[in-house]
Amino acid sequence: MTTALNVIAALMTIGFGLFGFLAPSFTLGALDLSTTNSNMGLSEMRASVGGLFVVTGVAVLFLNNPMAYAMLGVVYAGAALGRFVSVFLDNPPLVKAVTFGGIELVLALWLILANINRAA
């Protein structure tokens, strides 16, 4: 079951990334962001919210190693930390921020706790 849930988490990562990579305007709207007088915001979506997650998810599947899955958990832990700090400092839309942060936290906890002791 651990293997199946690891693969699902990696596939979810790729799926999340594909939104930013292939549909950056949609992703900007979902995250309450907007471009200014240039398209650099779209470029950032494709890079940091898109390509980064797609390639990370693909790499984890390719490596198929418990430590790779644990490191993906560390990535999600960093995202969750940033999201929850933002709730206290930035006053984002609470339901959206806590929902996204909750998903990131659950993925972080699963990937780290299920894999860190399996890594050799």
C-alpha positions in Angstrom: 0.0 0.0 0.0 2.9 2.4 0.7 4.1 2.0 -2.9 0.6 2.8 -4.3 0.2 5.9 -2.1 3.6 7.1 -3.0 2.9 6.8 -6.7 -0.5 8.5 -6.3 1.3 11.4 -4.4 3.9 11.7 -7.3 1.1 11.6 -9.9 -0.8 14.3 -8.0 2.4 16.4 -8.0 2.6 16.0 -11.7 -1.1 16.9 -12.1 -0.8 20.0 -10.0 2.3 21.0 -12.0 0.5 20.5 -15.3 -2.0 23.1 -14.4 0.7 25.7 -13.9 2.7 24.5 -16.9 -0.1 24.2 -19.5 -2.7 26.6 -18.1 -0.8 29.4 -16.4 -3.7 31.9 -16.8 -6.1 29.5 -15.1 -3.5 28.9 -12.3 -3.0 32.6 -11.8 -6.8 33.0 -11.3 -7.0 30.0 -9.0 -4.3 31.5 -6.8 -5.7 35.0 -6.9 -2.7 36.3 -8.8 -2.5 38.4 -12.0 0.0 39.6 -14.5 1.0 43.2 -14.6 2.3 45.0 -17.7 4.3 42.0 -18.9 3.8 38.3 -19.2 6.5 37.4 -16.7 3.8 36.2 -14.3 2.9 33.5 -16.9 6.5 32.6 -17.2 6.8 32.2 -13.4 3.7 30.0 -13.3 5.1 27.7 -16.0 8.4 27.6 -14.2 7.8 27.5 -10.4 4.3 26.2 -10.2 4.4 24.1 -13.4 7.7 22.7 -14.6 9.2 22.4 -11.2 6.4 20.2 -10.0 6.1 18.2 -13.2 9.8 17.4 -13.3 10.0 16.7 -9.6 7.1 14.2 -9.8 8.5 12.5 -12.8 12.0 12.3 -11.2 10.5 10.7 -8.1 8.7 8.1 -10.1 11.8 7.4 -12.2 14.0 7.1 -9.1 11.4 5.0 -7.3 13.4 5.2 -4.1 12.0 5.8 -0.6 14.4 8.7 0.0 13.1 10.4 -3.2 9.6 10.1 -2.0 10.7 11.4 1.5 12.3 14.4 -0.3 9.1 15.1 -2.2 7.5 15.2 1.3 10.1 17.8 2.4 9.2 19.9 -0.6 5.5 19.7 0.4 6.5 20.5 4.0 8.1 23.7 2.8 5.1 24.7 0.8 2.8 24.0 3.8 5.0 26.0 6.1 5.0 28.9 3.8 1.2 28.7 3.4 0.5 28.6 7.1 3.0 31.4 7.9 1.1 33.4 5.2 -2.2 32.7 7.0 -0.8 34.5 10.1 1.1 37.3 8.3 -0.7 38.0 5.0 -4.4 37.5 5.7 -5.0 35.5 2.5 -8.5 34.1 1.8 -8.6 31.7 4.8 -10.5 28.8 3.4 -8.4 28.7 0.2 -5.1 29.0 2.1 -6.0 26.4 4.7 -7.3 24.0 2.1 -4.2 24.3 -0.1 -2.0 24.1 3.1 -3.9 21.1 4.4 -3.3 19.2 1.2 0.4 20.1 1.3 0.6 19.1 4.9 -1.1 15.7 4.4 1.2 15.0 1.5 4.3 16.1 3.5 3.4 13.9 6.5 2.6 10.9 4.4 5.6 11.1 2.2 8.1 11.8 5.0 6.7 9.4 7.7 6.0 6.5 5.3 9.4 6.7 3.6 12.1 8.0 5.9 12.6 4.8 7.7 12.5 2.7 4.5 15.4 4.7 3.0 18.6 2.8 3.1 
